[in-house]
Amino acid sequence: MQRRNAIGNSVRNTGSDESALPPYTDLLWPTLQAVIEIGGSGVIEEIDAAVIARVGLSEEAQAVLHGDGPGTEIEYRIAWSRTYLKGMGLLSNTRRGVWSVTDSGRAVRESEIKPMQVAYTAEKRRRRLVRNSSQGAQVVPLAAAPEDPELWREPVLGAVADLPAEGFERLVTAVLRSAGFTTLTVPAPGGRVDADTQVEGTGILRVSLLSFSVFFRFVRGQEHAGADVVREFRAAMVGRGEKGLLVSTGSFTDDARAEAHRHGAPPIDLVDGEGLCDLLKEHGLGVRTTVRTVEDVALVPAFFAELSGR
């Protein structure tokens, strides 16, 4: 795969080009400082340009694609850094596509970044292990892994958060159609005061010989959805569908999950941010999966013992 940069040179996505790029962990501090430098907040393009200027990347390094493109590898890594900084409480993106430095971000020192990143990663791994354990899933420890293989969800959720209202609606439509919905009715974004944060509508889901009318709502920007969110959704669902589907880019509290399946009330299916990422991965929507072959090499002592005559 080739990309032609601004001065007309063709740049291949090779290992040597990519090796010139800093890992996302080394971009945490430059990204934070770049946001501060441009006035404390900025859109993605401004932040990317400021980070690239701070780290002094060559045009060849800037042109390296992430996979087969169309985005570049440095854009991908900066996006990952922004998402990490948000998780660490140093950046926020309360408005669509606009990232701002927090009070903690202004006060933090460079020497504190790495410990905060390690603590944040460990906490995410701990929460996932607890959740998998509670769901009866088999958990395979990854203590020896250099980084958590599940971290791919972070930049994906960041990309979803940065979509304009129309793009978010198109994503919702693509997810539902890929999942088996045959009919969708979604109010136009221009007529919704909350178009930036949620998309709702009705659709028909066909499962084998059966079909169901479903009232759905996709919400973004809310970190932890509680039981009140589920109750409000259930009230809005009355007369609009046989089943309910509530999707959040954040997470649901235990109270919310209990409310969704409260005895005597219409059950509601909940899908959190990680579940949404899994759907995108399953259907190949903005997520590409590359299967790699890994060799497990082990010593066979018996062979050498035989050679030694033992």
Backbone bond lengths (Angstrom), bond angles and torsions (degrees), N, CA, C in turn:
res aa  C-N    CA-C-N  psi(-1)  N-CA   C-N-CA  omega(-1)  CA-C   N-CA-C  phi
1 M - - - 1.462 - - 1.512 109.14 -
2 Q 1.369 117.29 135.90 1.439 120.72 -178.51 1.510 110.62 -124.42
3 R 1.328 114.15 153.41 1.448 119.24 173.65 1.514 107.38 -136.12
4 R 1.350 117.78 136.92 1.445 121.19 -178.59 1.516 108.33 -99.40
5 N 1.340 116.04 121.63 1.458 119.26 -175.72 1.519 111.12 -84.49
6 A 1.353 115.09 -174.83 1.451 120.98 -171.14 1.522 112.50 -64.07
7 I 1.321 119.29 -25.19 1.454 120.28 -178.09 1.524 111.61 -101.04
8 G 1.346 115.92 12.60 1.456 120.22 171.54 1.505 115.06 87.11
9 N 1.310 118.48 6.48 1.456 120.56 179.07 1.512 110.34 -86.96
10 S 1.302 116.91 139.19 1.461 121.84 178.91 1.516 108.94 -86.97
11 V 1.359 115.42 128.15 1.464 120.86 -176.34 1.516 109.64 -119.51
12 R 1.305 117.04 121.39 1.458 121.33 177.64 1.524 110.21 -86.96
13 N 1.314 115.21 150.73 1.454 120.64 176.04 1.523 108.24 -85.42
14 T 1.315 116.20 76.66 1.463 121.08 -177.67 1.496 110.22 -105.96
15 G 1.321 116.00 164.85 1.454 120.19 179.42 1.511 112.12 -61.15
16 S 1.370 117.79 -35.94 1.453 120.21 -178.24 1.520 111.33 -65.92
17 D 1.367 117.31 -39.29 1.457 120.37 177.58 1.523 110.61 -65.26
18 E 1.324 115.57 -45.72 1.453 120.63 -176.36 1.519 111.55 -66.53
19 S 1.327 116.85 -29.76 1.463 119.98 -178.61 1.526 112.00 -66.96
20 A 1.337 117.16 -18.03 1.462 120.33 178.79 1.525 112.14 -79.75
21 L 1.327 117.00 -8.62 1.460 121.11 -177.38 1.525 110.99 -92.18
22 P 1.326 117.69 138.41 1.465 119.60 177.70 1.524 110.60 -71.71
23 P 1.334 118.19 146.95 1.468 119.79 174.91 1.522 110.08 -66.40
24 Y 1.329 115.93 161.08 1.462 118.97 -176.20 1.531 112.04 -60.78
25 T 1.348 117.07 -29.17 1.465 119.02 179.56 1.525 111.55 -65.69
26 D 1.349 116.97 -30.28 1.462 120.04 177.74 1.518 112.10 -81.59
27 L 1.342 116.90 -6.34 1.460 120.73 179.30 1.520 112.87 -98.22
28 L 1.332 116.79 -2.58 1.463 119.39 -177.74 1.522 111.57 -60.95
29 W 1.328 116.48 -52.66 1.465 120.05 -178.51 1.523 111.61 -66.90
30 P 1.345 120.01 -47.54 1.461 119.18 176.93 1.529 113.32 -58.00
31 T 1.333 117.07 -37.22 1.466 119.73 179.86 1.516 110.69 -66.67
32 L 1.320 116.98 -45.31 1.461 120.65 178.76 1.528 110.54 -60.59
33 Q 1.326 116.55 -46.53 1.462 120.56 -179.56 1.525 111.76 -66.35
34 A 1.327 116.91 -32.67 1.461 120.29 178.47 1.530 110.57 -64.52
35 V 1.337 117.14 -41.92 1.464 120.42 178.84 1.530 110.14 -63.85
36 I 1.327 116.54 -42.35 1.461 120.38 177.41 1.531 110.07 -62.31
37 E 1.314 116.24 -41.72 1.465 122.62 -176.35 1.522 112.18 -62.89
38 I 1.330 118.26 -36.46 1.468 120.48 -177.70 1.522 112.41 -88.87
39 G 1.336 116.33 14.49 1.454 120.19 173.97 1.505 115.86 110.43
40 G 1.326 117.03 7.51 1.465 119.81 176.77 1.502 114.49 97.74
41 S 1.324 117.87 -11.20 1.461 120.92 176.70 1.518 108.66 -159.73
42 G 1.326 114.92 158.46 1.458 118.94 179.96 1.504 111.52 -177.33
43 V 1.324 115.28 165.50 1.462 120.44 176.08 1.525 108.42 -85.17
44 I 1.309 115.90 169.53 1.463 121.22 -172.48 1.523 111.75 -57.69
45 E 1.334 117.15 -44.86 1.457 119.70 -176.87 1.531 111.39 -61.19
46 E 1.350 116.78 -40.68 1.462 120.59 178.60 1.526 110.91 -63.69
47 I 1.316 115.34 -44.60 1.461 120.07 -177.64 1.524 110.47 -65.42
48 D 1.331 116.37 -45.30 1.470 119.74 179.17 1.523 111.07 -57.05
49 A 1.336 116.54 -46.05 1.460 120.68 -178.45 1.527 111.23 -63.72
50 A 1.336 116.29 -39.96 1.466 120.18 -179.11 1.528 111.33 -68.41
51 V 1.341 117.32 -38.89 1.467 120.56 178.65 1.518 110.11 -66.18
52 I 1.323 116.53 -45.98 1.466 120.70 -179.47 1.523 110.39 -59.55
53 A 1.334 116.53 -39.95 1.460 119.97 178.30 1.523 111.53 -65.15
54 R 1.339 116.49 -38.59 1.469 120.54 -178.15 1.523 111.71 -67.36
55 V 1.327 117.27 -39.58 1.464 119.42 -177.04 1.527 112.20 -88.73
56 G 1.341 116.96 -8.42 1.456 120.60 173.79 1.515 114.90 66.24
57 L 1.332 117.26 47.14 1.470 120.33 -179.29 1.521 111.44 -76.76
58 S 1.320 116.21 142.89 1.451 120.99 175.25 1.528 109.22 -71.66
59 E 1.335 116.16 162.85 1.463 119.46 178.58 1.523 110.78 -64.63
60 E 1.322 116.77 -32.95 1.462 119.83 178.34 1.527 110.81 -64.26
61 A 1.336 116.20 -42.92 1.468 119.71 179.47 1.521 110.73 -67.35
62 Q 1.336 116.88 -38.28 1.465 120.38 179.29 1.522 111.92 -64.07
63 A 1.335 117.13 -28.51 1.464 121.16 -174.57 1.524 113.62 -85.91
64 V 1.331 118.41 -5.08 1.466 120.16 179.99 1.524 109.58 -64.84
65 L 1.323 116.56 126.23 1.462 121.16 -179.40 1.517 111.58 -78.26
66 H 1.329 114.74 152.33 1.465 119.65 169.91 1.523 107.26 -86.08
67 G 1.331 116.49 109.94 1.458 120.19 -174.94 1.518 109.84 63.34
68 D 1.328 115.92 -125.29 1.463 121.66 178.56 1.520 112.36 -97.39
69 G 1.343 116.93 14.01 1.449 119.98 178.55 1.525 111.93 82.43
70 P 1.349 117.40 -170.75 1.459 125.72 6.94 1.534 114.31 -81.39
71 G 1.338 118.22 -13.95 1.457 119.81 -179.50 1.516 112.24 -74.60
72 T 1.322 115.94 159.69 1.463 119.96 179.49 1.524 110.44 -91.95
73 E 1.317 115.48 160.36 1.463 121.24 -179.55 1.525 111.07 -64.82
74 I 1.328 117.63 -38.94 1.466 118.96 -178.26 1.525 110.34 -68.93
75 E 1.326 117.96 -35.79 1.470 120.37 176.14 1.529 110.29 -62.67
76 Y 1.327 115.50 -41.12 1.465 120.54 179.62 1.525 110.73 -63.08
77 R 1.337 116.53 -44.20 1.460 119.57 -177.97 1.524 112.27 -70.16
78 I 1.331 117.47 -36.12 1.465 119.91 176.52 1.527 109.91 -66.58
79 A 1.341 117.34 -38.37 1.463 120.83 177.20 1.520 110.21 -60.51
80 W 1.321 116.56 -40.97 1.456 120.95 178.40 1.526 109.98 -64.26
81 S 1.331 116.45 -40.39 1.466 120.36 179.20 1.524 111.04 -64.34
82 R 1.342 117.11 -42.05 1.470 119.69 177.85 1.523 110.78 -59.37
83 T 1.335 115.56 -43.77 1.459 119.33 -178.07 1.522 111.24 -65.17
84 Y 1.325 116.70 -39.44 1.455 120.51 176.95 1.524 110.85 -63.54
85 L 1.321 116.13 -44.91 1.461 119.98 -179.32 1.528 110.63 -62.29
86 K 1.324 116.80 -34.21 1.456 119.58 175.25 1.524 110.31 -65.70
87 G 1.319 116.52 -45.90 1.462 119.85 178.98 1.512 112.73 -62.36
88 M 1.318 116.42 -30.24 1.464 121.32 178.64 1.522 112.20 -83.71
89 G 1.346 117.07 -1.36 1.461 121.02 176.84 1.516 114.42 82.17
90 L 1.332 117.81 16.12 1.465 121.23 -175.88 1.521 112.37 -101.05
91 L 1.328 117.91 -23.22 1.458 123.40 173.98 1.523 109.08 -128.31
92 S 1.318 115.96 159.53 1.458 121.41 173.29 1.519 108.13 -139.75
93 N 1.314 116.39 156.97 1.468 119.98 173.87 1.517 108.93 -136.54
94 T 1.334 114.87 65.56 1.459 121.33 -177.14 1.520 111.76 -67.75
95 R 1.327 117.57 -29.43 1.457 120.58 175.23 1.517 109.44 -103.68
96 R 1.336 115.70 147.00 1.454 120.71 -176.58 1.520 111.40 -56.44
97 G 1.345 115.05 122.39 1.446 120.71 174.36 1.510 115.61 74.98
98 V 1.339 118.05 -0.65 1.464 121.74 -179.13 1.522 109.16 -112.33
99 W 1.314 116.50 123.38 1.455 122.63 -179.61 1.521 109.63 -108.78
100 S 1.347 116.38 135.87 1.465 121.10 -176.62 1.518 110.21 -130.44
101 V 1.319 115.63 148.55 1.455 120.48 176.96 1.529 108.90 -80.92
102 T 1.315 116.96 141.14 1.463 121.98 178.38 1.525 109.52 -91.60
103 D 1.332 116.14 172.76 1.466 120.12 176.22 1.528 110.33 -59.99
104 S 1.333 115.68 -39.47 1.471 119.21 178.15 1.519 110.55 -64.60
105 G 1.323 116.75 -36.17 1.454 120.61 179.48 1.518 112.79 -65.47
106 R 1.323 116.17 -34.73 1.467 119.67 178.47 1.533 111.26 -73.39
107 A 1.326 115.91 -28.22 1.466 119.33 -174.07 1.530 113.28 -91.57
108 V 1.334 117.85 -20.23 1.459 120.42 -173.67 1.522 111.49 -67.77
109 R 1.318 115.79 148.97 1.465 121.27 176.57 1.531 109.04 -101.90
110 E 1.318 115.51 156.90 1.461 120.30 -177.20 1.530 111.45 -59.43
111 S 1.331 116.44 -37.08 1.463 120.23 -178.34 1.526 112.65 -66.84
112 E 1.342 117.14 -16.31 1.471 121.05 -178.53 1.528 112.66 -90.09
113 I 1.331 117.00 -12.66 1.463 120.44 -173.53 1.526 111.81 -64.15
114 K 1.335 117.43 -50.26 1.461 120.29 -176.51 1.530 112.15 -61.27
115 P 1.347 120.00 -47.78 1.467 118.67 177.32 1.525 112.82 -59.89
116 M 1.331 117.04 -36.57 1.469 119.94 178.97 1.525 110.67 -66.73
117 Q 1.340 115.96 -39.35 1.462 119.64 179.37 1.524 111.13 -65.77
118 V 1.306 116.49 -41.76 1.468 121.15 179.21 1.532 110.09 -64.22
119 A 1.335 116.56 -43.07 1.467 120.61 -179.72 1.524 110.77 -65.52
120 Y 1.326 116.84 -40.89 1.469 120.97 -179.83 1.530 110.55 -64.18
121 T 1.332 116.75 -44.52 1.458 120.76 179.08 1.524 111.24 -62.92
122 A 1.324 116.15 -42.43 1.463 120.24 -179.66 1.522 111.20 -64.69
123 E 1.330 116.54 -39.17 1.460 119.65 -179.96 1.523 111.03 -67.42
124 K 1.331 117.72 -39.64 1.459 120.32 177.58 1.529 110.51 -63.30
125 R 1.322 116.00 -41.50 1.466 119.37 178.65 1.526 110.19 -64.80
126 R 1.325 116.87 -40.67 1.463 120.17 -179.53 1.524 110.57 -63.02
127 R 1.342 117.20 -44.50 1.464 120.10 -179.54 1.515 111.39 -63.42
128 R 1.344 116.22 -38.68 1.456 118.61 179.77 1.519 111.66 -67.70
129 L 1.331 116.37 -40.37 1.456 119.56 178.92 1.521 111.07 -63.96
130 V 1.338 116.45 -40.16 1.462 120.41 178.47 1.516 110.05 -63.80
131 R 1.342 116.40 -44.21 1.453 119.60 -179.59 1.522 111.25 -64.28
132 N 1.326 116.88 -45.74 1.467 119.80 179.69 1.518 111.42 -62.27
133 S 1.338 115.97 -38.98 1.457 120.19 179.67 1.521 110.84 -64.75
134 S 1.349 116.30 -41.49 1.462 119.74 -179.33 1.517 111.75 -68.18
135 Q 1.340 116.71 -25.01 1.459 120.29 179.02 1.527 112.32 -90.83
136 G 1.334 116.43 2.67 1.452 120.11 177.93 1.510 114.15 79.25
137 A 1.340 116.56 14.76 1.463 119.26 -179.34 1.519 110.30 -81.25
138 Q 1.327 115.42 149.07 1.453 120.07 177.12 1.526 108.99 -74.13
139 V 1.319 117.90 130.09 1.446 122.83 -177.92 1.516 109.48 -109.84
140 V 1.314 115.96 126.10 1.455 121.01 178.76 1.522 108.24 -106.66
141 P 1.337 119.85 114.50 1.466 121.08 -179.52 1.517 110.92 -59.75
142 L 1.336 115.24 142.27 1.453 120.94 -179.01 1.520 110.27 -125.79
143 A 1.325 116.77 36.77 1.457 120.92 -174.82 1.514 112.24 -60.39
144 A 1.345 116.89 -29.83 1.456 119.63 -176.28 1.523 112.46 -86.58
145 A 1.352 116.96 -6.96 1.458 119.61 -177.49 1.519 110.36 -72.81
146 P 1.341 117.93 140.65 1.459 120.30 -179.47 1.512 112.94 -65.87
147 E 1.327 118.31 -29.74 1.453 121.25 175.06 1.523 108.77 -154.75
148 D 1.321 114.81 158.31 1.447 121.56 -175.88 1.526 110.34 -65.62
149 P 1.340 118.67 120.78 1.465 119.73 -178.30 1.519 113.38 -69.32
150 E 1.332 117.62 -11.92 1.453 120.32 -179.91 1.528 112.72 -87.52
151 L 1.316 117.95 -0.03 1.454 120.44 -175.40 1.520 113.00 -70.35
152 W 1.319 119.13 -5.38 1.457 120.80 177.93 1.523 111.14 -60.96
153 R 1.317 117.80 -24.43 1.458 120.06 -178.76 1.527 112.36 -67.18
154 E 1.332 117.05 -29.60 1.460 120.26 -176.48 1.527 112.45 -58.67
155 P 1.347 119.25 -55.56 1.467 118.19 179.52 1.520 113.27 -67.28
156 V 1.334 118.02 -26.92 1.461 120.11 177.47 1.526 109.81 -65.56
157 L 1.329 117.16 -46.86 1.463 120.49 178.03 1.524 110.85 -64.86
158 G 1.331 116.58 -33.60 1.458 119.79 175.67 1.522 111.19 -63.46
159 A 1.335 116.70 -40.51 1.468 121.10 178.26 1.527 110.96 -65.27
160 V 1.333 116.89 -38.39 1.469 120.79 177.71 1.528 109.69 -64.91
161 A 1.334 116.85 -41.58 1.468 120.63 -179.41 1.516 111.73 -63.93
162 D 1.322 117.71 -29.55 1.467 121.79 -175.72 1.526 113.39 -86.50
163 L 1.328 117.84 -5.80 1.461 119.99 -179.56 1.526 111.23 -66.67
164 P 1.340 118.36 142.53 1.473 119.44 170.35 1.523 109.04 -68.29
165 A 1.323 116.98 169.26 1.464 120.86 -176.57 1.526 111.75 -56.04
166 E 1.342 116.47 -43.52 1.462 119.65 -179.10 1.530 111.15 -66.31
167 G 1.328 116.32 -37.67 1.456 119.89 178.56 1.520 111.74 -67.59
168 F 1.337 117.09 -38.38 1.458 121.24 177.93 1.527 109.80 -62.88
169 E 1.335 116.44 -41.73 1.461 119.54 178.49 1.525 111.22 -64.37
170 R 1.339 116.89 -40.51 1.471 119.42 178.66 1.525 110.74 -64.19
171 L 1.342 116.33 -36.29 1.461 119.20 177.38 1.522 110.60 -64.32
172 V 1.329 116.92 -45.69 1.467 121.04 179.16 1.525 110.17 -58.18
173 T 1.318 116.28 -45.94 1.466 120.68 179.85 1.527 111.13 -60.77
174 A 1.338 116.48 -43.21 1.466 120.26 -179.71 1.521 110.96 -64.02
175 V 1.332 117.66 -41.53 1.464 121.40 179.69 1.523 110.43 -62.70
176 L 1.327 116.80 -47.32 1.459 120.34 -176.21 1.526 111.62 -66.98
177 R 1.309 116.71 -41.65 1.474 118.40 179.56 1.529 110.59 -66.62
178 S 1.314 116.82 -37.56 1.468 119.75 177.87 1.521 111.11 -66.41
179 A 1.339 116.76 -29.34 1.461 121.12 -178.39 1.521 112.85 -83.37
180 G 1.344 118.18 -5.39 1.450 119.60 175.44 1.511 116.52 116.17
181 F 1.336 118.49 6.77 1.461 120.02 176.91 1.521 109.12 -74.39
182 T 1.329 116.31 132.94 1.464 120.98 -177.87 1.522 112.25 -101.05
183 T 1.305 118.12 -22.77 1.460 122.08 -179.78 1.520 108.29 -137.10
184 L 1.322 116.34 132.75 1.466 120.40 179.86 1.519 109.66 -132.97
185 T 1.326 115.69 137.13 1.454 122.05 173.95 1.512 107.65 -128.53
186 V 1.341 116.20 114.28 1.465 121.77 -177.73 1.523 108.49 -129.34
187 P 1.345 118.80 123.72 1.461 120.60 176.88 1.521 110.90 -58.08
188 A 1.326 117.09 146.47 1.462 121.41 -179.65 1.527 110.04 -63.73
189 P 1.352 118.06 141.94 1.466 121.49 -178.99 1.519 112.98 -55.52
190 G 1.338 117.57 -34.36 1.460 120.41 -177.65 1.513 113.24 -63.31
191 G 1.309 116.95 -21.88 1.455 119.67 -178.93 1.513 113.81 -97.18
192 R 1.322 118.34 9.17 1.465 121.27 -177.43 1.528 109.48 -120.44
193 V 1.325 116.47 127.07 1.465 120.10 179.80 1.526 111.23 -71.23
194 D 1.347 117.12 -21.33 1.455 121.60 -177.53 1.529 111.29 -108.09
195 A 1.326 116.74 27.71 1.464 120.56 -173.84 1.521 112.49 -61.46
196 D 1.335 117.59 -29.16 1.465 120.22 -179.56 1.516 112.54 -71.32
197 T 1.326 117.02 -27.73 1.464 120.01 -172.40 1.516 114.52 -107.97
198 Q 1.330 118.90 -19.59 1.459 117.95 -178.93 1.519 112.38 -152.92
199 V 1.323 113.68 154.10 1.460 122.96 175.01 1.514 106.90 -129.56
200 E 1.316 116.76 128.94 1.457 119.47 177.37 1.515 109.60 -136.02
201 G 1.315 115.13 162.22 1.451 120.04 179.53 1.507 110.83 174.05
202 T 1.307 115.87 -165.73 1.463 121.15 -179.84 1.520 109.05 -127.51
203 G 1.315 115.66 157.47 1.452 120.58 179.31 1.510 111.19 -161.75
204 I 1.308 115.50 167.77 1.459 121.82 177.06 1.526 107.82 -109.75
205 L 1.319 115.97 122.37 1.459 121.45 177.95 1.515 109.20 -104.69
206 R 1.320 116.47 122.44 1.457 120.63 178.68 1.519 109.38 -101.55
207 V 1.334 116.10 126.78 1.457 123.02 176.97 1.517 107.28 -125.25
208 S 1.311 115.99 106.13 1.462 121.69 -177.21 1.535 109.52 56.73
209 L 1.355 117.97 -119.13 1.462 121.22 -177.23 1.517 112.90 -88.66
210 L 1.328 117.49 -4.66 1.458 120.98 -174.80 1.523 110.71 -110.36
211 S 1.330 115.29 155.21 1.458 120.71 174.77 1.521 108.68 -138.46
212 F 1.338 116.08 150.11 1.456 122.24 -176.48 1.526 109.26 -134.93
213 S 1.317 115.75 144.82 1.461 119.38 170.54 1.526 107.85 -85.70
214 V 1.324 116.25 132.61 1.460 121.75 -174.03 1.529 109.63 -127.28
215 F 1.316 115.48 132.56 1.459 121.19 170.03 1.527 106.76 -98.74
216 F 1.326 117.66 124.96 1.464 120.50 -175.60 1.521 110.88 -124.85
217 R 1.309 114.58 156.36 1.467 121.73 174.24 1.526 108.49 -147.26
218 F 1.332 117.00 126.23 1.464 123.61 174.69 1.525 107.24 -108.08
219 V 1.337 116.20 125.19 1.467 121.30 -176.29 1.526 109.14 -121.54
220 R 1.320 117.32 137.97 1.459 121.06 175.27 1.529 109.40 -130.36
221 G 1.330 114.98 157.13 1.456 120.34 177.10 1.512 114.32 93.11
222 Q 1.332 118.21 -6.42 1.460 121.63 179.05 1.521 108.55 -105.44
223 E 1.328 116.48 118.16 1.460 120.43 -174.65 1.521 112.37 -68.15
224 H 1.345 116.81 -48.40 1.468 120.65 -175.89 1.529 108.39 -132.85
225 A 1.317 116.60 112.95 1.460 121.68 179.12 1.527 109.34 -91.59
226 G 1.330 116.63 127.21 1.458 121.74 -177.71 1.517 112.52 -100.08
227 A 1.335 115.44 -172.10 1.463 121.16 -177.59 1.522 111.78 -62.45
228 D 1.345 117.36 -31.03 1.462 120.14 -179.80 1.521 111.55 -63.13
229 V 1.328 116.55 -34.78 1.474 120.70 178.10 1.527 109.98 -65.55
230 V 1.319 116.85 -40.55 1.465 121.25 179.68 1.525 110.22 -68.18
231 R 1.332 116.83 -42.09 1.474 119.75 179.50 1.524 111.04 -63.35
232 E 1.320 117.30 -41.60 1.464 120.89 179.79 1.529 110.06 -64.12
233 F 1.328 115.81 -40.22 1.462 120.31 178.28 1.525 110.36 -64.38
234 R 1.313 117.80 -42.22 1.464 121.20 -179.51 1.527 110.45 -62.89
235 A 1.329 116.72 -38.92 1.468 120.06 178.43 1.525 110.34 -64.47
236 A 1.330 116.77 -39.99 1.462 120.29 179.56 1.518 111.81 -70.83
237 M 1.308 116.48 -21.68 1.465 122.33 -175.85 1.531 112.44 -76.73
238 V 1.318 118.27 -20.84 1.470 122.46 -174.11 1.536 110.23 -55.80
239 G 1.336 114.78 123.77 1.455 120.92 177.69 1.511 114.85 77.39
240 R 1.341 117.63 5.07 1.471 119.69 -175.35 1.529 112.90 -117.01
241 G 1.328 117.49 -4.64 1.454 118.86 178.72 1.507 111.85 -179.88
242 E 1.342 115.62 152.81 1.465 120.13 176.99 1.523 110.98 -75.44
243 K 1.322 116.64 -30.61 1.445 121.75 -178.99 1.523 109.26 -130.09
244 G 1.349 114.83 158.22 1.451 119.81 -179.44 1.516 111.62 -121.00
245 L 1.331 116.35 141.95 1.461 122.87 177.60 1.525 108.33 -130.69
246 L 1.329 116.34 116.88 1.459 122.34 -179.68 1.521 108.79 -117.62
247 V 1.321 116.29 118.66 1.460 122.64 -176.43 1.518 108.93 -117.80
248 S 1.339 116.74 133.14 1.464 121.41 178.52 1.519 109.43 -130.03
249 T 1.335 116.50 141.96 1.459 119.76 174.78 1.519 111.21 -75.92
250 G 1.342 116.60 -10.35 1.458 121.02 175.98 1.516 110.94 -96.49
251 S 1.321 116.02 -135.21 1.469 120.87 -179.50 1.520 109.42 -131.67
252 F 1.326 115.83 167.19 1.458 122.36 176.64 1.526 109.36 -112.66
253 T 1.315 116.46 138.13 1.455 120.15 177.20 1.525 109.76 -73.66
254 D 1.320 115.94 166.33 1.469 119.93 177.13 1.523 110.60 -61.62
255 D 1.342 116.57 -36.60 1.465 120.21 178.00 1.523 111.15 -63.34
256 A 1.327 116.06 -38.16 1.464 119.99 179.09 1.522 110.63 -64.71
257 R 1.331 116.51 -42.25 1.469 119.70 179.93 1.526 111.07 -67.22
258 A 1.326 116.23 -36.44 1.470 119.28 177.05 1.521 110.51 -66.29
259 E 1.328 116.63 -41.24 1.462 120.76 179.55 1.524 111.27 -65.27
260 A 1.321 117.31 -35.42 1.465 120.91 -178.84 1.523 111.96 -62.67
261 H 1.330 116.41 -27.67 1.468 120.82 -178.26 1.528 111.44 -119.98
262 R 1.322 115.39 29.47 1.470 119.86 179.99 1.517 110.36 -63.85
263 H 1.331 115.56 135.16 1.468 121.64 -178.05 1.524 109.79 -61.09
264 G 1.335 115.57 131.83 1.453 121.00 177.25 1.514 114.12 91.18
265 A 1.347 117.51 -8.38 1.460 121.00 179.56 1.524 109.14 -110.91
266 P 1.323 118.09 151.54 1.471 119.65 177.90 1.528 110.37 -57.65
267 P 1.323 118.11 126.89 1.475 120.30 -178.47 1.529 111.21 -68.68
268 I 1.311 114.89 146.84 1.461 121.63 179.89 1.520 108.42 -126.64
269 D 1.317 116.70 130.15 1.462 121.15 176.35 1.523 108.93 -83.66
270 L 1.339 116.20 130.02 1.459 122.26 179.75 1.523 109.72 -109.55
271 V 1.318 116.19 137.20 1.464 122.52 174.93 1.522 107.20 -129.96
272 D 1.345 116.57 119.79 1.464 119.51 -178.86 1.529 110.25 -90.16
273 G 1.339 115.88 -174.69 1.457 120.48 -176.10 1.514 113.15 -59.91
274 E 1.325 116.97 -40.60 1.460 119.41 179.48 1.522 110.72 -66.83
275 G 1.336 116.20 -38.17 1.455 119.56 177.35 1.516 111.98 -65.50
276 L 1.339 116.84 -37.09 1.458 120.87 176.91 1.525 110.18 -63.66
277 C 1.326 116.33 -42.79 1.469 119.97 177.23 1.522 111.09 -60.75
278 D 1.327 116.59 -40.49 1.460 120.09 178.84 1.527 111.22 -63.13
279 L 1.348 116.68 -36.70 1.461 120.25 176.58 1.526 110.89 -64.67
280 L 1.332 116.15 -43.61 1.459 119.99 178.81 1.527 110.46 -61.83
281 K 1.319 115.75 -40.33 1.460 120.10 178.20 1.525 110.91 -66.42
282 E 1.330 116.86 -44.91 1.465 121.40 -177.73 1.523 111.78 -58.92
283 H 1.336 115.75 -39.52 1.460 119.60 -175.40 1.527 113.19 -100.89
284 G 1.335 116.90 5.62 1.458 119.96 177.16 1.511 113.83 65.35
285 L 1.321 117.12 36.18 1.465 122.17 -179.05 1.529 109.43 -98.70
286 G 1.322 116.63 95.18 1.458 120.45 179.30 1.512 114.11 75.94
287 V 1.317 117.61 4.75 1.464 122.62 -179.53 1.525 107.87 -132.65
288 R 1.314 116.09 126.32 1.466 121.12 177.96 1.519 109.15 -111.59
289 T 1.315 116.50 131.24 1.456 121.61 179.60 1.526 109.25 -105.27
290 T 1.308 115.26 125.31 1.459 121.15 177.92 1.523 108.55 -113.24
291 V 1.326 116.91 122.40 1.461 121.85 -179.93 1.519 108.40 -87.06
292 R 1.315 115.83 125.10 1.455 120.97 179.14 1.522 110.28 -112.46
293 T 1.323 115.85 144.70 1.459 121.27 176.86 1.526 108.64 -92.00
294 V 1.329 116.12 126.48 1.462 121.55 -179.56 1.519 108.81 -116.25
295 E 1.334 116.45 128.84 1.456 121.18 178.72 1.530 110.46 -91.17
296 D 1.316 116.66 131.84 1.457 122.91 171.09 1.524 107.23 -103.24
297 V 1.307 116.73 110.41 1.466 121.95 -176.81 1.523 108.81 -107.89
298 A 1.319 116.91 128.18 1.464 121.28 -177.91 1.530 109.95 -134.63
299 L 1.291 115.62 147.37 1.460 121.94 177.10 1.526 110.13 -72.25
300 V 1.350 116.39 141.44 1.466 122.05 175.13 1.530 106.88 -112.32
301 P 1.329 119.52 91.58 1.469 123.11 -175.69 1.527 113.34 -57.26
302 A 1.342 117.02 -34.18 1.464 120.97 -176.71 1.534 111.34 -59.81
303 F 1.331 115.62 -34.95 1.461 119.14 -179.56 1.524 111.13 -63.05
304 F 1.336 115.30 -46.45 1.452 119.31 -178.31 1.533 111.47 -72.67
305 A 1.341 116.14 -30.97 1.466 119.54 175.66 1.518 110.25 -64.82
306 E 1.317 117.64 -37.88 1.454 121.19 178.92 1.521 110.90 -66.73
307 L 1.340 116.00 -40.09 1.453 119.44 178.18 1.522 112.05 -64.45
308 S 1.325 115.28 -30.38 1.476 120.11 -179.25 1.516 112.71 -84.16
309 G 1.337 116.96 -3.22 1.456 121.47 -179.89 1.514 113.70 76.82
310 R 1.364 115.22 18.02 1.466 117.58 179.52 1.513 111.45 -94.11
